[in-house]
């Protein structure tokens, strides 16, 4: 509802040539946040209002929408890997909402000087896989760190990932009012 109102407001004000760019930037920011709230309400269900990590989850979701080349896939991955929280899995040394291996992806010898913020670096790793691996299923397998992409366990994980993406697509109305459209050219 909020997002639709923002899109209507945008449509009504786009012809106003005197409105400053700051207004459109602010409108895009609120639209991203509203979209994340819709997505999280769906995934958390009845627990939404009582969630103690809600603000962290919203901020991670907004960062993914702003920085990812494929936000729907990245959102589904973040949900599968960490439930949209900035966590550390000590069993396999995975970090952040997208659970990347810090020893590999933050290695200065391999990647040069990198800032290893767990949220933005995880999104960078996800974008790197998108740019370098065209086949979506192969990319999924590379991301979770397996070479055998067609066993029963991976098939089940793939199906669950696709189901998450489908659920997000049903609630992902951000595209028509994306930030690039909201800032006048």
Residue, then its C-alpha position, 0 to 999 in steps of 0.5 A: x500500500x505504502x509503495x503504491x502511494x509512493x509510486x502514485x506520488x512520483x507519477x503526479x510530481x514527475x512533471x514538476x520541473x522545479x522539484x529538486x533531485x533530493x526529493x526524488x532520491x528521498x522518494x526512492x529511499x522510502x520506496x526501497x524500505x517499503x518494499x523490504x518491509x513487504x517482503x519481510x512481513x511475508x517471510x516472517x508472518x505473524x512474528x513480524x511485529x515481535x522480531x528483535x532484528x527487524x531493523x537489521x533485516x530491513x537495512x540488509x534488504x535495502x542494501x541488497x536492492x541498491x547494490x545487487x545486479x539481481x536483487x530477487x536472487x540475492x534476496x532469496x539467497x540472503x533468506x536461505x543463508x542467514x534469514x537476513x541477518x549479519x551472522x557468522x557460521x563458524x562451522x565453515x567460516x561463512x560471514x554476513x547475510x550472503x554467507x561468503x567465505x571471508x578467507x577467500x573473498x577478503x584475501x588482499x593477495x588475490x583481490x587487492x585492497x578490499x573493505x571486508x564489510x560483511x554486507x557489501x562484500x557479500x553482495x559484491x561476491x554475489x554480483x561477481x558470480x553473476x558476471x562470471x557464471x551465466x548459467x543460473x543453476x551452475x552459479x547457484x552451485x558455485x555459490x554454495x560451494x559444490x561441484x556436483x550440481x545434480x544430486x538429490x540434496x542439491x536438487x532440493x536446495x535448488x527447488x527451495x531457492x526457486x520457490x523463494x524467488x517466486x514468492x519474492x517476485x510476487x511481492x517485489x513491486x520496486x522495479x517500476x519505481x526504481x531509483x534510476x527512474x525517480x531521479x530526473x535525467 
